[in-house]
Amino acid sequence: MTGVRDLKYRQWFKGADVDGDGVITRQDVRLMGERYIAARGAASGSETARRLTEGLDAFWAGVIAPMDQDGDGEVDLREMTEGFRRALADPDLYPQQVGPVADCYFDLVDLDGDDRIDQAEFGEIFGRAGNVPGEDCAAVFHALDLDGSGGLNRAEFHQALAEFFYGDDPDAPAAHLFGRIAG
């Protein structure tokens, strides 16, 4: 395991700790989803919102909650980092562990429903809802657009998330998906 993943996981943690109290709770995970739903302008009762909420509940129950080593209902940075190291050790499990939630986020980010994420959509969601600086969003977007089409298709989005959660290359564009990592 490299320190690169720890740096990436810290960036993800900063975004997931929605209330900024230094721990992730089930409420933070739900608020994270609500933040994305609101940035998208989706109705809270929409099919996409329902799928995201269910996916995040499953992500909490299957990935985040088991990281709670002391049973206090809160996951701090140390618990989350150690938990991600254990839970996300095998990239072959991406389709079960991350894939369903990634599909929901793709649908949220794809604001116009054309099955691709353009730079404006990417910036809206990762910038405004994910608190990633605009210049970082633009640089990451262009690097992730592997085919140069001006949009990320679902496969490119999944590839980026797989690289973020499982990859060890600090220079991979997806390493900075949730904000620039610094060594």
C-alpha positions in Angstrom: 0.0 0.0 0.0 1.4 3.4 -0.9 1.0 6.7 0.7 -0.8 7.9 -2.5 -4.0 6.1 -1.6 -3.8 7.6 1.9 -3.6 11.1 0.4 -6.5 10.4 -1.9 -8.6 8.9 0.9 -7.9 12.0 3.0 -9.3 14.2 0.1 -12.4 12.0 -0.1 -12.8 12.1 3.7 -12.7 15.9 3.6 -15.6 15.9 1.2 -17.5 13.2 3.0 -17.2 14.9 6.4 -20.0 17.2 5.4 -20.5 18.9 8.7 -16.7 19.3 9.3 -16.6 17.7 12.7 -13.7 15.4 11.9 -15.8 12.2 11.6 -18.1 10.6 9.1 -21.4 9.3 10.3 -24.4 7.9 8.4 -25.8 11.4 8.5 -22.7 12.8 6.7 -23.1 10.1 4.0 -26.8 11.1 3.5 -25.9 14.8 3.5 -23.3 14.2 0.9 -25.9 12.6 -1.3 -28.3 15.5 -0.6 -25.6 18.0 -1.5 -25.1 16.3 -4.9 -28.9 16.0 -5.4 -29.3 19.7 -4.6 -26.5 20.7 -6.9 -28.1 18.8 -9.7 -31.5 20.4 -9.0 -33.1 16.9 -8.8 -36.3 16.4 -6.8 -35.6 14.7 -3.5 -38.3 12.1 -4.4 -36.9 11.4 -8.0 -35.8 8.0 -9.1 -32.2 9.2 -9.3 -32.3 10.6 -5.8 -33.9 7.4 -4.5 -31.2 5.2 -6.3 -28.4 7.4 -4.9 -29.8 7.3 -1.4 -30.2 3.6 -1.5 -26.7 3.2 -3.0 -25.2 5.5 -0.3 -27.0 3.6 2.4 -25.5 0.4 1.1 -22.1 2.0 0.8 -22.4 3.2 4.4 -23.5 -0.3 5.6 -21.2 -2.3 3.6 -18.0 -0.2 3.4 -18.0 2.8 5.8 -19.8 1.5 9.0 -17.6 -1.6 9.3 -14.6 0.8 9.6 -16.0 2.0 12.9 -13.5 0.2 15.1 -14.7 1.5 18.4 -18.4 1.2 17.7 -19.3 4.8 18.4 -21.2 5.3 15.1 -18.5 7.6 13.8 -15.6 6.9 11.5 -12.6 9.2 11.9 -9.8 9.7 9.3 -7.6 6.9 10.8 -10.5 4.4 10.9 -11.6 5.3 7.4 -8.1 5.1 5.9 -7.4 1.7 7.5 -10.8 0.6 6.5 -10.4 1.7 2.9 -7.0 -0.1 2.8 -8.8 -3.4 3.9 -12.1 -3.0 2.0 -10.7 -1.6 -1.2 -7.7 -3.9 -1.6 -9.0 -5.8 -4.6 -9.9 -3.8 -7.8 -11.8 -6.8 -9.1 -14.5 -6.0 -6.5 -15.0 -2.5 -7.9 -18.3 -3.6 -9.6 -19.8 -4.6 -6.2 -18.1 -2.1 -3.9 -18.1 1.2 -5.8 -19.8 0.6 -9.2 -23.5 1.0 -8.1 -22.9 4.3 -6.3 -20.7 5.5 -9.2 -23.6 4.9 -11.6 -25.9 6.9 -9.4 -23.3 9.8 -9.2 -22.8 9.6 -13.0 -26.6 10.0 -13.5 -26.5 13.0 -11.1 -23.5 14.6 -12.7 -25.0 14.2 -16.2 -27.2 17.2 -15.8 -28.7 17.2 -19.3 -29.2 13.4 -19.4 -27.2 12.9 -22.6 -25.2 10.0 -21.1 -22.0 11.9 -20.9 -20.5 14.5 -18.5 -19.3 17.7 -20.1 -16.8 20.1 -18.4 -19.6 22.4 -17.1 -21.4 19.5 -15.5 -18.2 18.1 -14.0 -17.3 21.5 -12.6 -20.8 22.1 -11.2 -20.9 18.8 -9.3 -17.3 18.3 -8.2 -16.7 22.1 -7.8 -19.8 23.3 -6.1 -21.1 20.2 -4.4 -17.7 18.5 -3.9 -15.8 21.6 -2.9 -13.0 21.1 -5.5 -11.5 24.3 -6.8 -12.5 25.2 -10.3 -9.0 25.1 -11.8 -8.5 21.6 -10.4 -11.9 20.5 -11.9 -10.9 21.8 -15.3 -7.5 20.1 -15.3 -8.8 16.8 -14.0 -11.7 16.8 -16.5 -9.4 17.3 -19.5 -7.1 14.6 -18.3 -10.0 12.1 -17.7 -11.5 12.7 -21.1 -9.4 9.9 -22.6 -11.0 10.0 -26.1 -10.9 13.8 -26.3 -14.6 14.0 -27.0 -15.2 16.9 -24.7 -17.2 14.7 -22.4 -16.8 11.7 -20.1 -18.7 8.7 -20.9 -19.8 6.2 -18.3 -16.7 3.9 -18.9 -14.3 6.9 -18.5 -16.1 7.9 -15.3 -15.8 4.3 -13.9 -12.2 4.1 -14.9 -11.5 7.4 -13.0 -13.2 6.2 -9.9 -11.5 2.8 -10.0 -8.1 4.6 -10.4 -9.0 6.9 -7.5 -10.0 4.2 -5.0 -7.5 1.4 -6.1 -4.7 3.1 -8.0 -1.2 4.0 -6.6 0.0 6.5 -9.3 0.2 10.0 -7.9 0.4 11.4 -11.4 -2.8 9.7 -12.6 -5.4 12.4 -13.3 -8.0 10.5 -11.2 -5.7 10.9 -8.2 -7.0 14.5 -8.0 -10.7 13.7 -8.6 -11.8 14.9 -5.2 -9.2 17.7 -5.0 -5.5 18.0 -5.6 -3.4 15.7 -3.4 -0.1 17.0 -2.0 2.7 14.8 -0.8 
